[in-house]
């Protein structure tokens, strides 16, 4: 009886030690047979070779993260835009002329075809009408180089080659500058700019200007060489929709140099201030 008790007591004391030794052996690094040191060999057969990011054959695209779908989408699509920058009536002495400025383009991110037009209509007749067709190429962030042709239909027919730049200057100042080269040695330059000041999210005050210069006198057009005219405007619009905004404003224009002399000889005013009302839209 005493021997059985002693044997049972020893087995109870030894069994935890055996179990602990067995558990420890599971975590012991295998020994290299040659060096007697722990082996650094890895069992590659147990390693996972699944890709870190799921790849789809197209049947389960909703399981693929968005960046991995981008290569299946056209990243430089053909886009279009039509902009009516100004369509307005002027409160002038006598007749109230209707003037317009508009642009449209079609193309991709770097290359586009631009159409620009502006003019003036009085009593149902076009007094001034101009159209430009330009190839536009992005040359820097926010800046495009434009080259093409310009056709004047009224008051006198003229054809010009065009070289210009259009873009967004620092402080979000929109600029459009162009050099025109015509026949018989005619040259001209035009610089336009505007800045949009947000009074509210939908009410915007826009100061703007336009300067025209010519290389030689053109009596038929009643235009003189040098600085020809400067126009400064201030327009306040409210965007009922982003794509449609009526506005009111004031515009001051002045002729200079030989152009002013032609105007005086014709009995006109070299300086004029007018109230304007119109719409700005795009689609």
Residue frames relative to the residue before (quaternion, step in Angstrom):
aa qw qx qy qz dx dy dz
X 1.0000 0.0000 0.0000 0.0000 0.00 0.00 0.00
X 0.6654 0.4995 -0.3026 0.4649 3.56 0.97 -0.88
X 0.6336 0.5311 -0.3381 0.4496 3.61 1.06 -0.71
X 0.6490 0.5183 -0.3260 0.4515 3.57 1.00 -0.78
X 0.6404 0.5278 -0.3190 0.4578 3.57 0.99 -0.84
X 0.6595 0.5083 -0.3057 0.4618 3.58 0.97 -0.94
X 0.6543 0.5137 -0.3179 0.4549 3.63 0.94 -0.87
X 0.6590 0.5086 -0.3084 0.4604 3.59 0.96 -0.85
X 0.6427 0.5248 -0.3166 0.4597 3.55 1.01 -0.81
X 0.6659 0.4990 -0.3088 0.4607 3.64 0.92 -0.85
X 0.6473 0.5203 -0.3335 0.4462 3.57 0.98 -0.80
X 0.6439 0.5163 -0.3247 0.4620 3.59 1.01 -0.73
X 0.6822 0.4809 -0.2943 0.4656 3.60 1.03 -0.69
X 0.7115 0.4726 -0.2643 0.4479 3.61 0.96 -0.79
X 0.6088 0.6129 -0.3623 0.3501 3.65 0.96 -0.82
X 0.6501 0.4938 -0.3628 0.4493 3.74 0.83 -0.66
X 0.6402 0.5280 -0.3382 0.4439 3.57 1.05 -0.73
X 0.6468 0.5171 -0.3198 0.4604 3.58 1.01 -0.79
X 0.6527 0.5122 -0.3158 0.4603 3.56 0.93 -0.89
X 0.6529 0.5144 -0.3147 0.4583 3.61 0.92 -0.89
X 0.6544 0.5098 -0.3189 0.4585 3.58 0.98 -0.81
X 0.6399 0.5201 -0.3224 0.4649 3.56 1.05 -0.78
X 0.6511 0.5072 -0.3167 0.4675 3.62 0.97 -0.81
X 0.6530 0.5163 -0.3192 0.4528 3.56 0.97 -0.80
X 0.6355 0.5502 -0.3362 0.4248 3.58 1.03 -0.72
X 0.5871 0.5811 -0.3762 0.4197 3.60 1.17 -0.48
X 0.7438 0.3976 -0.2056 0.4965 3.57 1.11 -0.66
X 0.5061 0.6515 -0.4240 0.3736 3.56 1.25 0.12
X 0.4450 -0.6974 0.4966 0.2625 3.57 -0.85 1.03
X 0.5055 -0.6623 0.4477 0.3246 3.60 -0.86 0.86
X 0.4187 -0.7133 0.5144 0.2264 3.53 -1.12 0.74
X 0.4469 -0.6585 0.5416 0.2709 3.52 -1.08 0.81
X 0.4713 -0.7137 0.4425 0.2696 3.57 -0.69 1.08
X 0.7028 0.4832 -0.2751 0.4436 3.57 0.99 -0.81
X 0.7887 0.3514 -0.1592 0.4786 3.59 0.87 -0.95
X 0.3683 -0.7304 0.5035 0.2783 3.58 1.14 -0.42
X 0.5892 0.5405 -0.3641 0.4777 3.53 1.24 0.43
X 0.6563 -0.4901 0.3671 0.4409 3.56 -1.20 0.33
X 0.3955 -0.7285 0.5141 0.2205 3.58 -0.91 0.93
X 0.2885 -0.7629 0.5593 0.1481 3.57 -1.02 0.91
X 0.4015 0.7155 -0.4833 0.3055 3.58 1.27 0.19
X 0.2332 -0.7740 0.5794 0.1043 3.54 -1.06 0.91
X 0.3974 -0.6970 0.5447 0.2438 3.54 -1.11 0.73
X 0.2083 -0.8248 0.5169 0.0952 3.56 0.01 1.33
X 0.5561 0.6218 -0.4041 0.3752 3.57 1.10 -0.35
X 0.7033 0.4456 -0.2627 0.4877 3.57 1.22 -0.47
X 0.5320 0.6313 -0.4108 0.3869 3.61 1.29 -0.08
X 0.4463 -0.6875 0.5090 0.2629 3.55 -1.14 0.70
X 0.1662 -0.7888 0.5862 0.0808 3.57 -0.96 0.89
X 0.3477 0.7337 -0.5118 0.2810 3.59 1.15 0.49
X 0.5178 -0.6399 0.4558 0.3386 3.64 -0.99 0.73
X 0.5640 -0.6222 0.4305 0.3308 3.54 -1.11 0.75
X 0.7681 0.2337 -0.1243 0.5831 3.56 1.13 -0.67
X 0.4820 -0.6892 0.4421 0.3119 3.59 -0.74 0.93
X 0.1755 -0.7626 0.6167 0.0852 3.53 -1.08 0.83
X 0.2021 -0.8072 0.5492 0.0770 3.55 -0.81 1.05
X 0.4261 -0.6830 0.5292 0.2680 3.53 -1.19 0.54
X 0.6757 -0.4818 0.2848 0.4798 3.55 1.26 0.15
X 0.6236 0.5648 -0.3432 0.4176 3.58 1.15 -0.44
X 0.7733 0.2264 -0.1293 0.5779 3.58 1.21 -0.47
X 0.0530 0.8484 -0.5245 0.0476 3.57 0.81 0.99
X 0.6021 0.5726 -0.3784 0.4079 3.59 1.11 -0.49
X 0.6422 0.5099 -0.3320 0.4662 3.60 1.24 -0.24
X 0.6250 0.5497 -0.3346 0.4418 3.59 1.26 -0.25
X 0.5134 -0.6416 0.4627 0.3327 3.62 -0.85 0.86
X 0.6727 -0.5568 0.3266 0.3616 3.55 -1.14 0.80
X 0.6580 0.5171 -0.3547 0.4169 3.69 0.79 -0.80
X 0.6861 0.4810 -0.2955 0.4588 3.59 1.11 -0.58
X 0.6096 0.5126 -0.3619 0.4845 3.58 1.31 0.02
X 0.5111 0.6982 -0.4064 0.2936 3.56 1.19 -0.51
X 0.6653 0.5200 -0.3230 0.4273 3.56 1.01 -0.78
X 0.6341 0.5114 -0.3392 0.4704 3.58 1.25 -0.21
X 0.6581 0.4715 -0.3047 0.5017 3.61 1.28 -0.17
X 0.5124 -0.6205 0.4849 0.3425 3.56 -1.17 0.56
X 0.2383 -0.8245 0.5005 0.1135 3.58 -0.44 1.20
X 0.7600 0.2472 -0.1798 0.5736 3.63 1.21 0.01
X 0.0188 0.8504 -0.5250 0.0283 3.59 0.54 1.14
X 0.5336 -0.5759 0.5012 0.3638 3.56 -1.32 0.24
X 0.0661 -0.8047 0.5898 -0.0158 3.57 -0.77 1.11
X 0.1583 -0.7724 0.6069 0.1003 3.56 -1.29 0.38
X 0.0351 0.7837 -0.6201 0.0082 3.55 -1.24 0.46
X 0.1216 -0.7589 0.6371 0.0576 3.56 -1.09 0.83
X 0.0554 -0.8164 0.5743 -0.0242 3.58 -0.77 1.07
X 0.1572 -0.7293 0.6590 0.0955 3.55 -0.89 0.99
X 0.2204 -0.8133 0.5258 0.1160 3.55 -0.07 1.28
X 0.7895 -0.0562 0.0683 0.6074 3.58 0.97 -0.87
X 0.1130 0.7143 -0.6874 0.0664 3.52 -1.08 0.89
X 0.2122 0.8259 -0.4640 0.2400 3.54 0.03 1.31
X 0.3210 -0.6991 0.6055 0.2040 3.48 -1.39 0.38
X 0.2888 -0.7734 0.5477 0.1355 3.56 -0.99 0.90
X 0.3503 -0.7041 0.5798 0.2130 3.54 -1.08 0.80
X 0.1410 0.8098 -0.5466 0.1601 3.55 0.25 1.32
X 0.6250 -0.5086 0.4236 0.4138 3.54 -1.32 0.27
X 0.7958 0.2120 -0.1767 0.5391 3.57 -0.86 0.94
X 0.8303 -0.0599 0.0862 0.5473 3.57 -0.65 -1.12
X 0.3069 -0.7288 0.5839 0.1836 3.53 -1.20 0.65
X 0.2199 -0.8212 0.5112 0.1261 3.60 -0.07 1.23
X 0.2845 -0.7032 0.6231 0.1905 3.52 -1.30 0.53
X 0.0668 -0.8043 0.5905 0.0054 3.58 -0.76 1.03
X 0.0771 -0.7956 0.5993 0.0430 3.54 -1.24 0.44
X 0.0369 -0.7269 0.6833 0.0577 3.48 -1.41 0.45
X 0.1051 0.8116 -0.5651 0.1041 3.56 -0.77 1.02
X 0.1231 -0.7749 0.6177 0.0520 3.54 -1.27 0.53
X 0.0080 0.7666 -0.6419 -0.0158 3.53 -1.25 0.50
X 0.0011 -0.8036 0.5951 0.0088 3.57 -1.11 0.63
X 0.0848 -0.7504 0.6529 0.0581 3.49 -1.34 0.48
X 0.4457 0.6884 -0.4872 0.3000 3.58 -0.93 0.81
X 0.5811 -0.5599 0.4641 0.3653 3.50 -1.37 -0.30
X 0.8021 -0.3327 0.1929 0.4570 3.55 -1.31 -0.13
X 0.7958 0.3221 -0.1538 0.4892 3.59 0.84 -0.96
X 0.7986 0.2377 -0.0942 0.5448 3.59 1.03 -0.73
X 0.0643 0.8046 -0.5830 0.0929 3.55 -0.82 1.05
X 0.3086 -0.6760 0.6270 0.2337 3.52 -1.38 0.31
X 0.1329 -0.8034 0.5796 0.0303 3.57 -0.72 1.15
X 0.0942 -0.7323 0.6694 0.0829 3.52 -1.26 0.63
X 0.0322 -0.7897 0.6126 -0.0079 3.57 -0.90 0.96
X 0.0229 0.7966 -0.6037 0.0228 3.55 -1.04 0.74
X 0.0777 0.7639 -0.6400 0.0271 3.53 -1.23 0.55
X 0.1494 0.8025 -0.5660 0.1153 3.54 -1.16 0.52
X 0.2922 -0.7219 0.5997 0.1841 3.50 -1.41 -0.08
X 0.1127 -0.7963 0.5940 0.0169 3.53 -0.96 0.95
X 0.0166 -0.7972 0.6019 -0.0438 3.59 -0.82 1.06
X 0.8526 -0.0208 -0.0221 0.5217 3.55 -0.86 1.03
X 0.7251 -0.4623 0.2430 0.4488 3.57 0.93 0.90
X 0.6705 0.4561 -0.2947 0.5056 3.59 1.28 0.13
X 0.4347 -0.6761 0.5273 0.2753 3.57 -1.05 0.77
X 0.2100 -0.7771 0.5859 0.0935 3.55 -0.68 1.17
X 0.7741 0.0480 -0.0163 0.6311 3.57 1.15 -0.70
X 0.1009 0.7843 -0.6049 0.0936 3.57 -1.01 0.84
X 0.0528 0.7980 -0.5913 0.1040 3.56 -0.71 1.17
X 0.0396 -0.7862 0.6167 -0.0029 3.55 -1.08 0.81
X 0.0887 -0.7843 0.6131 0.0337 3.57 -1.02 0.90
X 0.1029 -0.7460 0.6546 0.0667 3.55 -1.16 0.74
X 0.0129 0.8450 -0.5248 0.1019 3.57 -0.48 1.23
X 0.3013 -0.6704 0.6415 0.2197 3.51 -1.27 0.62
X 0.1213 -0.8131 0.5692 0.0145 3.55 -0.76 1.09
X 0.0479 -0.7972 0.6012 -0.0265 3.57 -0.88 1.03
X 0.4080 -0.7028 0.5270 0.2488 3.59 -0.82 1.00
X 0.1050 -0.8179 0.5653 0.0219 3.57 -0.77 1.08
X 0.7762 0.0254 -0.0077 0.6300 3.58 1.27 -0.28
X 0.6546 -0.4791 0.3691 0.4536 3.60 -1.18 0.26
X 0.8509 0.0957 -0.1355 0.4984 3.57 -0.82 1.13
X 0.7202 0.4108 -0.2566 0.4967 3.64 1.20 0.10
X 0.1145 -0.7806 0.6135 0.0323 3.54 -1.04 0.96
X 0.2872 -0.6961 0.6285 0.1948 3.53 -1.21 0.69
X 0.0933 -0.8200 0.5647 0.0048 3.58 -0.80 1.03
X 0.0248 0.7831 -0.6192 0.0523 3.56 -0.97 0.91
X 0.3111 0.7528 -0.5327 0.2298 3.57 -0.98 0.83
X 0.5818 -0.5683 0.4566 0.3607 3.54 -1.16 -0.70
X 0.1698 -0.7498 0.6309 0.1052 3.52 -1.31 0.52
X 0.1103 -0.7862 0.6066 0.0411 3.53 -1.01 0.89
X 0.1749 -0.7528 0.6279 0.0918 3.57 -0.84 1.07
X 0.2049 -0.7904 0.5689 0.0984 3.58 -0.73 1.08
X 0.7836 0.0687 -0.0062 0.6174 3.57 1.11 -0.80
X 0.5539 -0.1453 -0.8192 -0.0325 1.61 -2.16 1.26
X 0.7663 0.1869 -0.1152 0.6038 3.60 1.25 -0.44
X 0.4968 -0.6705 0.4615 0.3012 3.56 -0.96 0.81
X 0.1099 0.7726 -0.6159 0.1075 3.54 -0.87 1.05
X 0.1762 -0.7556 0.6189 0.1225 3.57 -1.21 0.60
X 0.0606 -0.8049 0.5900 -0.0199 3.55 -1.00 0.93
X 0.3347 -0.6441 0.6324 0.2704 3.51 -1.31 0.42
X 0.2129 -0.8009 0.5545 0.0752 3.58 -1.04 0.79
X 0.0485 0.7433 -0.6667 0.0271 3.53 -1.13 0.84
X 0.1955 0.8146 -0.5191 0.1696 3.57 -0.54 1.11
X 0.2845 -0.7055 0.6127 0.2141 3.51 -1.41 -0.01
X 0.0479 -0.7814 0.6222 -0.0006 3.53 -1.15 0.73
X 0.3327 0.7636 -0.5067 0.2225 3.55 -0.85 0.86
X 0.5660 -0.5771 0.4825 0.3373 3.47 -1.40 -0.31
X 0.2580 -0.7792 0.5590 0.1177 3.55 -0.48 1.26
X 0.7042 -0.4296 0.3222 0.4645 3.61 -1.25 0.17
X 0.7977 0.2316 -0.2453 0.4998 3.53 -1.20 0.75
X 0.5576 -0.6602 0.3632 0.3482 3.59 1.21 0.67
X 0.3343 0.7191 -0.5163 0.3233 3.53 0.99 0.94
X 0.2752 -0.7836 0.5374 0.1464 3.60 -0.51 1.19
X 0.0313 -0.8160 0.5755 -0.0440 3.57 -0.78 1.08
X 0.0084 -0.7630 0.6459 -0.0218 3.53 -1.17 0.76
X 0.0693 0.8017 -0.5844 0.1043 3.58 -0.50 1.23
X 0.0183 0.8164 -0.5742 0.0590 3.58 -0.92 0.91
X 0.2382 -0.7211 0.6352 0.1408 3.52 -1.27 0.68
X 0.1466 -0.7965 0.5851 0.0410 3.58 -0.88 1.04
X 0.0818 -0.7814 0.6183 0.0225 3.56 -0.97 0.93
X 0.0812 -0.8246 0.5599 0.0021 3.57 -0.65 1.16
X 0.6842 -0.4528 0.3555 0.4478 3.54 -1.29 -0.23
X 0.7966 0.2948 -0.2358 0.4721 3.56 -1.34 0.30
X 0.6728 -0.5406 0.2930 0.4114 3.57 1.05 0.73
X 0.4057 0.7156 -0.4835 0.2993 3.61 1.17 0.33
X 0.0158 0.7695 -0.6382 0.0186 3.53 -1.09 0.82
X 0.0009 -0.7842 0.6203 -0.0151 3.55 -1.20 0.57
X 0.1228 -0.7684 0.6227 0.0825 3.54 -1.29 0.36
X 0.0713 -0.7843 0.6160 0.0157 3.52 -1.14 0.74
X 0.0550 -0.7751 0.6294 0.0050 3.56 -0.99 0.93
X 0.0108 -0.7929 0.6082 -0.0355 3.55 -0.82 1.08
X 0.0654 0.7997 -0.5950 0.0468 3.55 -1.11 0.65
X 0.0205 0.7854 -0.6185 0.0114 3.53 -1.23 0.52
X 0.1564 -0.7656 0.6188 0.0806 3.51 -1.28 0.50
X 0.2495 -0.7793 0.5598 0.1308 3.57 -0.89 0.95
X 0.1131 -0.7898 0.6026 0.0169 3.55 -0.69 1.19
X 0.2687 -0.7901 0.5352 0.1307 3.58 -0.46 1.24
X 0.2192 -0.7598 0.6018 0.1118 3.56 -0.64 1.17
X 0.7321 -0.0288 0.0017 0.6806 3.53 1.22 -0.74
X 0.7174 -0.4144 0.3083 0.4675 3.58 -1.25 -0.15
X 0.7854 0.3000 -0.1562 0.5185 3.60 1.15 -0.50
X 0.6887 0.4268 -0.2710 0.5196 3.61 1.22 -0.26
X 0.0166 -0.8356 0.5412 -0.0925 3.55 -0.50 1.26
X 0.2017 -0.7554 0.6156 0.0982 3.55 -0.96 0.96
X 0.0760 -0.8319 0.5493 -0.0181 3.57 -0.70 1.13
X 0.1264 -0.7508 0.6442 0.0727 3.60 -0.54 1.13
X 0.0436 0.8064 -0.5855 0.0708 3.60 -0.99 0.81
X 0.1021 -0.7905 0.6016 0.0536 3.54 -1.29 0.39
X 0.0861 -0.7588 0.6414 0.0739 3.54 -1.37 0.33
X 0.0731 -0.7841 0.6162 0.0047 3.56 -0.96 0.96
X 0.0877 -0.7944 0.6004 0.0268 3.60 -0.92 0.96
X 0.0429 -0.7811 0.6228 -0.0068 3.55 -1.03 0.91
X 0.1326 -0.7894 0.5963 0.0607 3.59 -1.15 0.67
X 0.4971 -0.7013 0.4425 0.2557 3.53 -1.11 0.79
X 0.8060 0.0505 -0.0129 0.5897 3.61 1.16 -0.48
X 0.6245 -0.5381 0.4081 0.3922 3.55 -1.27 0.36
X 0.0621 -0.7596 0.6470 0.0246 3.53 -1.16 0.77
X 0.2133 -0.8288 0.5028 0.1220 3.62 0.21 1.26
X 0.6237 0.5540 -0.3529 0.4237 3.59 1.02 -0.70
X 0.7152 0.3965 -0.2310 0.5272 3.56 1.09 -0.71
X 0.3554 -0.7431 0.4762 0.3079 3.61 1.34 -0.20
X 0.4884 0.6243 -0.4340 0.4282 3.53 1.04 0.92
X 0.2433 -0.7853 0.5565 0.1198 3.57 -0.97 0.89
X 0.6208 -0.5528 0.4055 0.3802 3.54 -1.27 0.32
X 0.7219 0.4102 -0.3206 0.4557 3.55 -1.26 0.45
X 0.7752 -0.2635 0.2386 0.5223 3.55 -1.20 -0.59
X 0.2219 -0.8161 0.5253 0.0937 3.57 -0.54 1.16
X 0.7946 -0.1898 0.1735 0.5500 3.60 0.66 -1.05
X 0.1688 -0.7458 0.6371 0.0965 3.52 -1.32 0.50
X 0.0639 -0.7797 0.6227 0.0169 3.56 -0.98 0.90
X 0.0466 -0.7813 0.6224 -0.0106 3.55 -0.91 1.01
X 0.0106 -0.8226 0.5678 -0.0292 3.57 -0.83 0.99
X 0.1359 -0.7481 0.6430 0.0924 3.52 -1.33 0.39
X 0.0165 0.8232 -0.5627 0.0737 3.59 -0.50 1.22
X 0.1757 -0.7693 0.6105 0.0672 3.53 -1.04 0.93
X 0.0096 0.8222 -0.5672 0.0473 3.57 -0.54 1.16
X 0.2060 -0.7440 0.6204 0.1386 3.52 -1.31 0.44
X 0.2835 -0.7834 0.5367 0.1338 3.55 -0.68 1.16
X 0.2266 -0.7618 0.5966 0.1110 3.56 -0.25 1.28
X 0.7258 0.0122 -0.0428 0.6865 3.51 1.31 -0.61
X 0.6400 -0.5273 0.3764 0.4131 3.57 -1.17 0.45
X 0.7212 0.4602 -0.2353 0.4612 3.56 1.11 -0.76
X 0.7864 0.2368 -0.1203 0.5578 3.62 1.21 -0.19
X 0.1382 0.7989 -0.5681 0.1412 3.56 -0.73 1.11
X 0.2402 -0.7446 0.6032 0.1550 3.60 -0.66 1.04
X 0.0626 -0.8087 0.5846 0.0200 3.58 -1.17 0.51
X 0.1882 -0.7117 0.6577 0.1594 3.49 -1.42 0.24
X 0.0988 0.8187 -0.5605 0.0766 3.57 -1.14 0.44
X 0.3469 -0.6879 0.5907 0.2398 3.48 -1.41 -0.21
X 0.0891 -0.8014 0.5913 0.0138 3.55 -1.04 0.80
X 0.1245 -0.7751 0.6184 0.0364 3.54 -0.98 0.99
X 0.0254 -0.7994 0.5996 -0.0296 3.56 -0.90 1.01
X 0.0087 -0.7949 0.6061 -0.0248 3.54 -1.07 0.80
X 0.2741 -0.7436 0.5902 0.1538 3.55 -1.07 0.85
X 0.1933 -0.7931 0.5742 0.0624 3.54 -1.14 0.73
X 0.8459 0.2687 -0.1501 0.4355 3.53 -1.40 0.21
X 0.8344 -0.1572 0.1378 0.5100 3.53 -1.03 -0.85
X 0.5783 0.5650 -0.3834 0.4464 3.59 1.15 -0.49
X 0.6371 0.5081 -0.3193 0.4837 3.58 1.02 -0.77
X 0.6299 0.5287 -0.3393 0.4567 3.61 1.03 -0.73
X 0.6330 0.5151 -0.3299 0.4746 3.61 0.98 -0.80
X 0.6626 0.5139 -0.3079 0.4496 3.59 0.94 -0.88
X 0.6538 0.4998 -0.3166 0.4717 3.59 0.93 -0.83
X 0.6444 0.5227 -0.3245 0.4541 3.60 0.98 -0.80
X 0.6961 0.4432 -0.2680 0.4972 3.59 1.15 -0.59
X 0.5457 -0.6481 0.3800 0.3712 3.59 1.29 0.04
X 0.5170 0.6573 -0.4076 0.3667 3.59 1.20 0.36
X 0.5341 -0.6040 0.4844 0.3395 3.55 -1.32 0.11
X 0.3785 -0.7366 0.5168 0.2168 3.57 -0.95 0.86
X 0.7641 0.2120 -0.1381 0.5934 3.58 1.28 -0.26
X 0.0572 0.8067 -0.5809 0.0921 3.57 -0.95 0.89
X 0.1281 -0.7617 0.6315 0.0675 3.54 -1.14 0.76
X 0.0125 -0.8193 0.5704 -0.0563 3.56 -0.79 1.06
X 0.3841 -0.6585 0.5910 0.2637 3.51 -1.27 0.55
X 0.1141 -0.7972 0.5912 0.0440 3.57 -1.06 0.75
X 0.0284 -0.7576 0.6511 0.0364 3.54 -1.29 0.48
X 0.2087 0.7992 -0.5359 0.1747 3.56 -0.84 0.90
X 0.4381 -0.6594 0.5356 0.2940 3.54 -1.30 -0.40
X 0.1667 -0.7197 0.6642 0.1142 3.51 -1.35 0.52
X 0.0975 0.8071 -0.5712 0.1129 3.58 -0.79 1.01
X 0.0169 -0.7774 0.6273 0.0421 3.54 -1.32 0.33
X 0.0409 0.7810 -0.6224 0.0310 3.51 -1.25 0.54
